[in-house]
Amino acid sequence: MQAWKTLSKKLVYQQQPWLSLESHEIELPDGRTIHDWLWLNTPDFVIVSAVDQEGRFLVFRQTKYAAQGTTLAPVGGYLMEGEDPLEAAKRELLEETGYEADEWLALGCFMTDANRGNGRGHYFLARNARPSREFRQSDDLEEQELHFLTAEELSEALSTNQIQIITWQAGLAMALMHYPHNPQLPS
């Protein structure tokens, strides 16, 4: 199998630091050319599934512009330019919840949209999270409430679509797969 080849790129729209839209000229493996393939650049981001010292998942109930009503959400946010993904995950956990953790598991790095870009997500599980003395107030625009869910409650929330954003669904589901008290998984 051969990958598509980018022949040229043209900037169509830019609103830094949040996004830019490009028009690419693409050559397919069979030689055909597509002259106006849209590509969306957004910053890479982190999704943090945090479990506290009592084995509860830290999630928010919040509003999001694209969600209907309220949704449950993990910790997350964009990487700053040049920032290491793990450092961004630690920063976001502290900023959004006031918690910190010493035990981190990288769950993977994934593209959001296979053919249009839209940022790469870095997923983490923070274990044994605890309140920090260094809490800084979050700069999130949405109203949000911090909740503590058991693994069973989180599993129910996932299966009943209480988490409306697919990247959040993926991050929390991956975290449950690695949760140490999951009876369906070997220890």
Residue frames as a rotation matrix with the C-alpha (Angstrom) as fourth column:
MET 1
0.576 0.818 0.000 0.00
0.818 -0.576 0.000 0.00
0.000 0.000 -1.000 0.00
GLN 2
-0.537 -0.741 0.402 1.17
0.741 -0.643 -0.193 3.49
0.402 0.194 0.895 -0.79
ALA 3
-0.195 0.406 -0.893 0.38
0.681 -0.598 -0.421 6.69
-0.705 -0.691 -0.160 1.05
TRP 4
0.781 0.451 0.433 -1.14
0.624 -0.609 -0.490 9.71
0.043 0.652 -0.757 -0.62
LYS 5
-0.343 -0.939 0.022 1.42
0.938 -0.341 0.063 12.28
-0.052 0.042 0.998 -1.73
THR 6
0.587 0.463 -0.664 1.03
0.467 -0.864 -0.190 15.99
-0.662 -0.199 -0.723 -0.98
LEU 7
0.116 -0.504 0.856 2.06
0.968 -0.134 -0.210 17.97
0.221 0.853 0.473 -4.06
SER 8
-0.682 -0.302 0.666 1.29
0.189 -0.953 -0.238 21.46
0.707 -0.036 0.707 -2.71
LYS 9
-0.141 0.608 -0.781 -0.42
0.982 -0.013 -0.187 23.32
-0.124 -0.794 -0.595 0.12
LYS 10
-0.549 0.050 0.835 -2.20
0.230 -0.950 0.209 26.67
0.804 0.307 0.510 0.12
LEU 11
-0.842 0.249 -0.478 -3.36
0.448 -0.171 -0.878 28.51
-0.300 -0.953 0.032 3.24
VAL 12
-0.324 0.832 0.450 -7.09
0.620 -0.172 0.765 29.29
0.714 0.527 -0.461 2.94
TYR 13
0.578 0.544 0.608 -7.86
-0.192 -0.634 0.749 30.64
0.793 -0.550 -0.262 6.43
GLN 14
-0.365 -0.722 -0.588 -5.96
0.555 0.338 -0.760 31.18
0.747 -0.604 0.277 9.67
GLN 15
0.581 0.420 0.698 -7.01
-0.384 -0.615 0.689 32.11
0.718 -0.668 -0.196 13.20
GLN 16
-0.253 -0.805 -0.537 -3.97
0.260 0.478 -0.839 31.57
0.932 -0.352 0.088 15.38
PRO 17
-0.604 -0.795 0.064 -3.41
-0.786 0.607 0.121 29.84
-0.135 0.022 -0.991 17.66
TRP 18
-0.088 0.702 0.707 -6.60
-0.559 0.552 -0.619 27.81
-0.825 -0.449 0.343 17.25
LEU 19
0.321 0.244 0.915 -6.80
0.460 0.805 -0.376 26.71
-0.828 0.541 0.147 13.64
SER 20
-0.389 -0.285 -0.876 -5.77
-0.681 -0.551 0.482 27.05
-0.620 0.784 0.021 10.05
LEU 21
0.568 0.610 0.552 -7.42
0.066 0.635 -0.770 25.64
-0.820 0.473 0.321 6.96
GLU 22
-0.475 -0.787 -0.393 -5.34
-0.486 -0.137 0.863 24.53
-0.734 0.601 -0.318 3.99
SER 23
0.808 0.549 -0.216 -6.15
-0.476 0.391 -0.788 23.39
-0.348 0.739 0.577 0.48
HIS 24
-0.181 -0.887 0.424 -3.86
-0.351 0.461 0.815 20.55
-0.919 -0.002 -0.394 -0.57
GLU 25
0.397 0.149 -0.906 -3.13
-0.896 0.279 -0.347 19.15
0.201 0.949 0.244 -3.99
ILE 26
0.089 -0.231 0.969 -2.93
-0.587 0.773 0.238 15.38
-0.804 -0.590 -0.067 -3.50
GLU 27
-0.197 -0.149 -0.969 -1.65
-0.880 0.463 0.108 12.61
0.433 0.874 -0.222 -5.73
LEU 28
0.628 0.496 0.600 -3.30
-0.692 0.709 0.138 9.24
-0.357 -0.502 0.788 -5.11
PRO 29
-0.150 -0.747 0.647 -1.34
-0.277 0.660 0.698 5.96
-0.949 -0.075 -0.306 -5.49
ASP 30
0.217 0.282 0.935 -3.06
0.727 0.592 -0.347 5.29
-0.651 0.755 -0.077 -8.85
GLY 31
-0.666 -0.623 0.410 -1.76
0.740 -0.481 0.470 8.63
-0.096 0.616 0.782 -10.20
ARG 32
0.259 0.809 0.528 -5.02
0.737 -0.518 0.433 10.60
0.624 0.278 -0.730 -10.02
THR 33
-0.852 -0.522 0.031 -4.74
0.414 -0.711 -0.568 14.14
0.319 -0.471 0.822 -8.61
ILE 34
0.364 0.888 -0.279 -7.15
0.915 -0.286 0.284 15.91
0.172 -0.359 -0.917 -6.28
HIS 35
-0.289 -0.547 0.786 -6.67
0.551 -0.766 -0.331 19.67
0.783 0.338 0.523 -6.55
ASP 36
-0.260 0.283 0.923 -8.67
-0.551 -0.829 0.099 20.96
0.793 -0.483 0.371 -3.54
TRP 37
0.113 0.223 -0.968 -8.36
0.573 0.782 0.247 18.56
0.812 -0.582 -0.040 -0.59
LEU 38
0.428 0.120 0.896 -9.20
-0.466 -0.820 0.332 20.48
0.774 -0.560 -0.295 2.60
TRP 39
-0.080 -0.557 -0.827 -6.95
0.666 0.587 -0.460 19.99
0.741 -0.588 0.324 5.61
LEU 40
0.736 0.412 0.536 -7.65
-0.145 -0.678 0.720 21.39
0.661 -0.608 -0.440 9.09
ASN 41
-0.353 -0.876 -0.328 -4.77
0.401 0.175 -0.899 22.17
0.845 -0.449 0.289 11.43
THR 42
0.734 0.435 0.521 -5.59
-0.319 -0.456 0.831 22.51
0.599 -0.776 -0.196 15.12
PRO 43
-0.141 -0.853 0.502 -3.19
-0.934 -0.053 -0.354 22.24
0.329 -0.519 -0.789 18.06
ASP 44
-0.394 -0.057 -0.918 -2.42
0.156 0.980 -0.127 18.84
0.906 -0.193 -0.377 19.51
PHE 45
0.170 0.564 0.808 -4.29
-0.797 -0.403 0.449 18.18
0.579 -0.721 0.381 22.72
VAL 46
-0.913 -0.376 -0.161 -4.28
-0.188 0.734 -0.652 16.00
0.363 -0.565 -0.741 25.83
ILE 47
0.357 0.934 0.002 -7.07
-0.512 0.194 0.837 13.98
0.782 -0.299 0.547 27.37
VAL 48
-0.762 -0.625 0.171 -6.44
-0.437 0.301 -0.848 12.97
0.478 -0.721 -0.502 30.99
SER 49
0.469 0.788 -0.399 -8.43
-0.093 0.493 0.865 10.28
0.879 -0.368 0.304 32.74
ALA 50
-0.532 -0.665 0.523 -7.60
-0.542 -0.207 -0.815 10.79
0.650 -0.717 -0.250 36.42
VAL 51
0.408 0.555 -0.725 -8.29
0.292 0.674 0.679 8.34
0.865 -0.488 0.113 39.23
ASP 52
0.303 -0.276 0.912 -7.97
-0.762 -0.645 0.057 9.57
0.573 -0.712 -0.406 42.82
GLN 53
-0.696 -0.700 0.160 -6.49
-0.627 0.485 -0.610 7.70
0.349 -0.525 -0.776 45.77
GLU 54
-0.346 0.669 0.658 -9.92
-0.540 0.432 -0.723 6.22
-0.768 -0.605 0.212 46.55
GLY 55
-0.762 -0.046 0.646 -10.19
0.388 0.767 0.512 4.72
-0.519 0.640 -0.566 43.05
ARG 56
0.357 0.930 -0.084 -12.72
0.542 -0.280 -0.792 7.26
-0.760 0.237 -0.605 41.74
PHE 57
-0.303 -0.378 0.875 -12.56
0.945 -0.238 0.225 8.88
0.123 0.895 0.429 38.31
LEU 58
-0.368 0.129 -0.921 -12.48
0.256 -0.938 -0.233 12.68
-0.894 -0.322 0.313 38.26
VAL 59
-0.511 0.279 0.813 -14.90
0.838 -0.047 0.543 13.96
0.190 0.959 -0.210 35.62
PHE 60
-0.912 0.253 -0.322 -16.69
-0.159 -0.943 -0.292 17.21
-0.378 -0.215 0.900 34.98
ARG 61
0.046 0.912 0.407 -20.35
0.950 0.086 -0.300 17.78
-0.309 0.400 -0.863 34.31
GLN 62
-0.528 -0.340 -0.778 -20.27
0.123 -0.937 0.326 20.74
-0.840 0.076 0.537 31.97
THR 63
0.757 0.651 -0.056 -21.67
0.095 -0.194 -0.976 22.47
-0.646 0.734 -0.209 28.96
LYS 64
-0.551 -0.823 0.136 -19.88
0.341 -0.074 0.937 22.59
-0.761 0.563 0.322 25.62
TYR 65
-0.383 0.390 -0.838 -20.90
-0.674 -0.738 -0.035 24.64
-0.632 0.551 0.545 22.63
ALA 66
-0.588 0.086 -0.804 -21.20
-0.702 0.439 0.561 21.54
0.401 0.894 -0.198 20.39
ALA 67
-0.920 0.238 -0.313 -22.96
0.341 0.878 -0.336 19.36
0.195 -0.415 -0.889 22.99
GLN 68
-0.109 0.950 0.293 -26.67
-0.128 -0.306 0.943 19.34
0.986 0.065 0.155 23.69
GLY 69
0.895 0.444 0.047 -27.37
-0.073 0.042 0.996 20.11
0.441 -0.895 0.070 27.33
THR 70
0.393 -0.783 0.482 -24.67
-0.877 -0.163 0.451 18.93
-0.275 -0.600 -0.751 29.71
THR 71
0.671 -0.302 -0.677 -22.06
-0.165 0.829 -0.534 16.26
0.723 0.470 0.507 29.18
LEU 72
0.838 -0.542 0.065 -19.55
0.090 0.254 0.963 14.45
-0.539 -0.801 0.261 31.35
ALA 73
0.789 -0.614 0.000 -15.94
-0.219 -0.282 -0.934 15.23
0.573 0.737 -0.357 30.48
PRO 74
0.493 -0.742 -0.455 -12.41
0.870 0.414 0.267 14.27
-0.010 -0.527 0.850 31.46
VAL 75
0.390 -0.536 -0.748 -9.61
0.012 -0.810 0.587 16.75
-0.921 -0.238 -0.309 32.00
GLY 76
0.177 -0.398 0.900 -8.13
0.941 0.338 -0.036 18.03
-0.290 0.853 0.434 28.76
GLY 77
0.721 0.067 -0.690 -6.77
-0.049 -0.988 -0.147 20.87
-0.691 0.139 -0.709 26.75
TYR 78
0.922 -0.382 0.065 -4.42
0.048 -0.055 -0.997 22.04
0.384 0.923 -0.032 24.04
LEU 79
0.273 -0.927 -0.257 -0.66
0.930 0.186 0.315 21.76
-0.244 -0.326 0.913 24.21
MET 80
0.742 -0.202 -0.639 1.20
-0.192 -0.978 0.086 25.04
-0.642 0.059 -0.764 24.29
GLU 81
0.836 -0.451 -0.312 3.75
-0.339 0.022 -0.940 25.52
0.431 0.892 -0.134 21.50
GLY 82
-0.108 -0.976 -0.189 6.75
-0.525 0.218 -0.823 23.26
0.844 0.010 -0.536 22.16
GLU 83
-0.020 0.157 0.987 5.16
-0.993 0.115 -0.038 21.68
-0.119 -0.981 0.153 25.26
ASP 84
-0.919 -0.295 -0.261 5.73
-0.301 0.953 -0.016 18.01
0.253 0.064 -0.965 26.02
PRO 85
-0.143 0.956 -0.256 2.41
-0.256 0.214 0.942 16.09
0.956 0.200 0.215 26.05
LEU 86
-0.006 0.124 -0.992 2.96
0.810 0.583 0.068 14.61
0.587 -0.803 -0.104 29.53
GLU 87
-0.858 -0.327 -0.397 3.82
0.500 -0.709 -0.497 18.03
-0.118 -0.625 0.772 30.95
ALA 88
-0.720 0.676 0.159 0.67
-0.464 -0.638 0.614 19.43
0.517 0.368 0.773 29.31
ALA 89
0.041 0.742 -0.669 -1.37
0.221 0.647 0.730 16.61
0.974 -0.178 -0.138 30.89
LYS 90
-0.331 -0.240 -0.913 0.05
0.928 0.095 -0.361 17.38
0.173 -0.966 0.191 34.33
ARG 91
-0.998 -0.051 -0.032 -0.58
0.055 -0.992 -0.110 21.11
-0.026 -0.112 0.993 33.84
GLU 92
-0.445 0.895 -0.013 -4.18
-0.403 -0.187 0.896 20.56
0.799 0.404 0.444 32.72
LEU 93
0.012 0.434 -0.901 -4.93
0.641 0.688 0.340 18.21
0.767 -0.582 -0.271 35.64
LEU 94
-0.589 -0.320 -0.742 -3.67
0.796 -0.392 -0.462 20.81
-0.143 -0.863 0.485 38.11
GLU 95
-0.985 0.172 0.026 -5.33
-0.161 -0.956 0.244 23.79
0.067 0.236 0.969 36.41
GLU 96
-0.392 0.905 -0.167 -8.71
-0.383 0.005 0.924 22.18
0.837 0.426 0.345 35.94
THR 97
0.434 0.621 -0.652 -9.10
0.242 0.617 0.749 20.14
0.868 -0.483 0.118 39.13
GLY 98
0.430 -0.381 0.819 -6.45
-0.838 -0.506 0.205 21.24
0.336 -0.774 -0.536 41.62
TYR 99
0.867 -0.126 0.482 -5.16
-0.119 0.886 0.448 17.64
-0.483 -0.446 0.753 41.66
GLU 100
0.113 -0.864 -0.490 -1.75
-0.984 -0.028 -0.176 16.19
0.138 0.502 -0.854 40.86
ALA 101
0.957 0.141 0.253 -0.45
-0.174 0.978 0.115 12.65
-0.231 -0.154 0.961 40.39
ASP 102
0.027 -1.000 0.014 2.92
-0.785 -0.013 0.619 10.94
-0.618 -0.028 -0.785 40.35
GLU 103
-0.518 -0.154 0.841 1.81
0.179 0.942 0.283 7.82
-0.836 0.297 -0.461 38.49
TRP 104
0.141 0.488 -0.861 1.11
-0.755 -0.510 -0.412 8.38
-0.640 0.709 0.296 34.77
LEU 105
-0.281 -0.150 0.948 0.36
0.417 0.870 0.261 5.91
-0.864 0.469 -0.182 32.01
ALA 106
-0.577 0.064 -0.814 0.48
-0.688 -0.574 0.443 7.00
-0.439 0.816 0.375 28.37
LEU 107
0.064 0.730 0.680 -2.54
0.002 0.681 -0.732 5.43
-0.998 0.048 0.043 26.63
GLY 108
-0.113 -0.179 0.977 -1.54
0.924 0.344 0.169 6.43
-0.366 0.922 0.126 23.11
CYS 109
-0.491 -0.076 -0.868 -1.44
-0.198 -0.960 0.196 9.23
-0.849 0.268 0.456 20.56
PHE 110
-0.294 0.540 0.788 -4.17
0.818 0.569 -0.085 9.32
-0.495 0.619 -0.610 17.92
MET 111
-0.985 0.096 0.145 -5.41
0.024 -0.754 0.657 11.46
0.172 0.650 0.740 15.04
THR 112
-0.505 0.860 -0.071 -8.91
-0.202 -0.198 -0.959 12.86
-0.839 -0.470 0.274 15.40
ASP 113
0.667 0.698 -0.262 -9.84
-0.384 0.021 -0.923 12.78
-0.638 0.716 0.282 11.70
ALA 114
0.253 -0.618 0.744 -8.11
0.451 0.756 0.475 10.28
-0.856 0.215 0.470 9.44
ASN 115
-0.006 -0.216 0.976 -8.34
1.000 0.011 0.008 12.32
-0.013 0.976 0.216 6.23
ARG 116
0.555 0.308 0.772 -8.71
0.429 -0.902 0.052 15.93
0.713 0.302 -0.633 7.34
GLY 117
-0.490 -0.831 0.263 -6.22
0.143 -0.374 -0.916 16.39
0.860 -0.412 0.302 10.19
ASN 118
0.442 0.762 0.472 -7.80
-0.245 -0.404 0.881 18.26
0.863 -0.506 0.009 13.10
GLY 119
0.142 -0.482 0.865 -5.10
-0.952 -0.304 -0.014 17.70
0.270 -0.822 -0.502 15.71
ARG 120
-0.166 -0.321 -0.932 -3.46
0.010 0.945 -0.328 14.76
0.986 -0.064 -0.154 17.39
GLY 121
0.653 0.475 0.590 -4.70
-0.597 -0.157 0.787 13.63
0.466 -0.866 0.181 20.80
HIS 122
-0.530 -0.793 -0.301 -2.33
-0.240 0.480 -0.844 12.41
0.813 -0.375 -0.445 23.50
TYR 123
0.531 0.847 0.005 -4.20
-0.366 0.224 0.903 10.26
0.764 -0.482 0.429 26.02
PHE 124
-0.640 -0.767 0.054 -3.09
-0.305 0.189 -0.933 9.63
0.705 -0.613 -0.355 29.61
LEU 125
0.585 0.656 -0.477 -4.25
0.299 0.372 0.879 7.87
0.754 -0.657 0.022 32.76
ALA 126
-0.374 -0.614 0.695 -3.21
-0.527 -0.476 -0.704 9.59
0.763 -0.630 -0.145 36.00
ARG 127
0.253 0.426 -0.869 -3.39
0.422 0.759 0.496 7.24
0.871 -0.492 0.012 38.97
ASN 128
0.050 -0.157 -0.986 -3.58
0.998 0.045 0.044 8.08
0.037 -0.987 0.159 42.68
ALA 129
-0.284 -0.074 0.956 -4.42
0.319 -0.947 0.021 11.72
0.904 0.311 0.293 42.02
ARG 130
-0.027 0.186 -0.982 -4.56
0.997 -0.067 -0.040 13.89
-0.073 -0.980 -0.184 45.11
PRO 131
0.921 0.376 0.102 -5.33
0.380 -0.925 -0.018 17.53
0.088 0.055 -0.995 45.90
SER 132
-0.083 -0.972 0.222 -2.39
0.872 -0.179 -0.456 19.86
0.483 0.156 0.862 45.36
ARG 133
0.136 0.029 -0.990 -1.39
0.718 -0.692 0.079 22.96
-0.683 -0.721 -0.115 47.26
GLU 134
-0.766 -0.571 -0.296 -0.53
0.184 -0.635 0.750 24.61
-0.616 0.520 0.592 43.92
PHE 135
-0.046 0.835 0.549 -4.08
0.922 0.247 -0.299 24.87
-0.385 0.492 -0.781 42.57
ARG 136
-0.894 -0.113 -0.433 -4.54
-0.070 -0.921 0.384 27.57
-0.442 0.374 0.815 39.94
GLN 137
0.037 0.998 -0.050 -8.01
-0.153 -0.044 -0.987 28.49
-0.988 0.044 0.151 38.75
SER 138
-0.310 -0.056 0.949 -8.91
0.796 0.530 0.291 27.09
-0.520 0.846 -0.119 35.32
ASP 139
-0.687 0.065 -0.724 -9.37
-0.326 -0.918 0.227 29.47
-0.650 0.392 0.651 32.40
ASP 140
-0.774 0.469 0.426 -12.06
0.632 0.615 0.471 27.29
-0.041 0.634 -0.772 30.80
LEU 141
-0.871 0.468 0.150 -14.99
-0.381 -0.836 0.396 29.22
0.311 0.288 0.906 29.38
GLU 142
-0.124 0.876 -0.465 -17.66
-0.067 0.461 0.885 26.66
0.990 0.141 0.001 30.26
GLU 143
0.168 0.267 0.949 -19.42
-0.979 -0.068 0.192 26.18
0.115 -0.961 0.250 33.56
GLN 144
0.006 -0.192 -0.981 -18.32
-0.208 0.960 -0.189 22.92
0.978 0.205 -0.034 35.09
GLU 145
0.548 0.166 0.820 -18.70
-0.836 0.099 0.539 20.85
0.008 -0.981 0.193 38.25
LEU 146
-0.525 -0.780 -0.339 -16.14
-0.709 0.622 -0.332 18.26
0.470 0.066 -0.880 39.37
HIS 147
0.656 0.715 0.242 -17.63
-0.749 0.577 0.324 14.83
0.092 -0.394 0.915 40.10
PHE 148
-0.563 -0.776 0.284 -16.08
-0.809 0.588 0.004 11.60
-0.170 -0.228 -0.959 41.38
LEU 149
0.515 0.766 -0.385 -17.36
-0.840 0.539 -0.053 8.41
0.167 0.350 0.922 39.71
THR 150
0.119 -0.406 0.906 -16.65
-0.348 0.838 0.421 4.79
-0.930 -0.365 -0.041 40.50
ALA 151
-0.880 -0.458 -0.127 -15.52
-0.302 0.332 0.894 2.59
-0.367 0.825 -0.430 37.62
GLU 152
-0.558 0.750 0.356 -19.03
0.772 0.626 -0.110 1.14
-0.305 0.213 -0.928 37.47
GLU 153
0.346 0.691 -0.635 -20.61
0.376 -0.722 -0.581 4.61
-0.860 -0.038 -0.509 37.32
LEU 154
-0.250 -0.518 -0.818 -18.19
-0.599 -0.582 0.551 5.68
-0.761 0.628 -0.164 34.59
SER 155
-0.953 -0.071 0.294 -18.90
0.144 0.748 0.648 2.52
-0.266 0.660 -0.702 32.60
GLU 156
-0.090 0.993 0.072 -22.64
0.853 0.114 -0.509 3.25
-0.513 0.015 -0.858 32.88
ALA 157
0.294 0.147 -0.944 -22.08
-0.102 -0.978 -0.183 6.87
-0.950 0.150 -0.273 31.77
LEU 158
-0.696 -0.609 -0.380 -20.13
-0.478 -0.002 0.878 5.65
-0.535 0.793 -0.290 28.74
SER 159
-0.874 0.340 0.347 -22.77
0.463 0.801 0.381 3.10
-0.149 0.494 -0.857 27.75
THR 160
0.137 0.984 -0.111 -25.64
0.898 -0.171 -0.404 5.60
-0.417 -0.044 -0.908 28.11
ASN 161
-0.061 -0.262 0.963 -23.97
0.839 -0.536 -0.093 8.38
0.541 0.803 0.252 26.10
GLN 162
0.828 0.267 -0.493 -23.62
0.525 -0.681 0.511 10.78
-0.199 -0.682 -0.704 29.01
ILE 163
-0.106 -0.899 -0.424 -20.25
0.123 -0.435 0.892 11.67
-0.987 0.043 0.157 27.46
GLN 164
0.739 0.673 0.026 -21.11
0.148 -0.125 -0.981 13.35
-0.657 0.729 -0.192 24.15
ILE 165
0.538 -0.625 -0.565 -17.63
-0.835 -0.489 -0.254 13.97
-0.117 0.608 -0.785 22.69
ILE 166
0.937 -0.058 -0.344 -15.97
-0.065 0.940 -0.335 10.97
0.343 0.336 0.877 21.01
THR 167
-0.017 -1.000 0.008 -12.41
-0.154 -0.006 -0.988 11.88
0.988 -0.019 -0.154 22.01
TRP 168
-0.298 -0.016 0.954 -13.57
-0.939 -0.178 -0.296 11.95
0.174 -0.984 0.038 25.64
GLN 169
0.791 0.597 0.137 -15.40
-0.606 0.794 0.038 8.63
-0.086 -0.113 0.990 25.21
ALA 170
0.641 -0.599 -0.479 -12.22
0.015 0.634 -0.773 7.10
0.767 0.488 0.416 23.79
GLY 171
-0.309 -0.843 0.440 -9.97
-0.458 -0.274 -0.846 8.43
0.833 -0.463 -0.302 26.55
LEU 172
-0.105 0.339 0.935 -12.21
-0.989 0.062 -0.133 7.32
-0.104 -0.939 0.329 29.39
ALA 173
0.898 0.423 -0.125 -12.87
-0.438 0.886 -0.153 3.91
0.046 0.192 0.980 27.81
MET 174
0.302 -0.873 -0.382 -9.13
-0.032 0.391 -0.920 3.32
0.953 0.290 0.090 27.39
ALA 175
-0.435 -0.448 0.781 -8.59
-0.750 -0.299 -0.590 4.33
0.498 -0.842 -0.206 31.01
LEU 176
0.435 0.669 0.603 -11.20
-0.875 0.471 0.108 1.81
-0.211 -0.575 0.791 32.17
MET 177
0.810 -0.192 -0.554 -9.32
-0.145 0.850 -0.507 -0.89
0.568 0.491 0.661 30.26
HIS 178
-0.173 -0.974 -0.143 -6.27
0.138 0.119 -0.983 -0.12
0.975 -0.190 0.113 32.40
TYR 179
0.212 0.327 0.921 -8.14
-0.823 -0.449 0.349 0.48
0.528 -0.831 0.174 35.64
PRO 180
-0.716 -0.691 -0.101 -6.59
-0.543 0.641 -0.542 -1.83
0.439 -0.333 -0.834 38.26
HIS 181
-0.721 0.473 0.507 -9.89
-0.325 0.416 -0.849 -2.81
-0.613 -0.777 -0.146 39.88
ASN 182
-0.041 0.696 -0.717 -11.71
-0.997 0.018 0.075 -3.77
0.065 0.718 0.693 36.68
PRO 183
0.063 0.089 0.994 -12.99
-0.519 0.854 -0.043 -7.31
-0.853 -0.513 0.100 37.44
GLN 184
0.931 0.338 0.136 -13.05
-0.054 0.497 -0.866 -8.16
-0.361 0.799 0.481 33.72
LEU 185
0.595 -0.788 -0.158 -9.31
-0.461 -0.173 -0.870 -7.57
0.658 0.591 -0.466 33.36
PRO 186
0.509 -0.518 -0.687 -6.41
0.722 0.692 0.013 -9.54
0.469 -0.503 0.726 34.79
SER 187
0.934 -0.182 -0.307 -4.50
0.104 -0.685 0.721 -7.68
-0.341 -0.705 -0.622 37.51
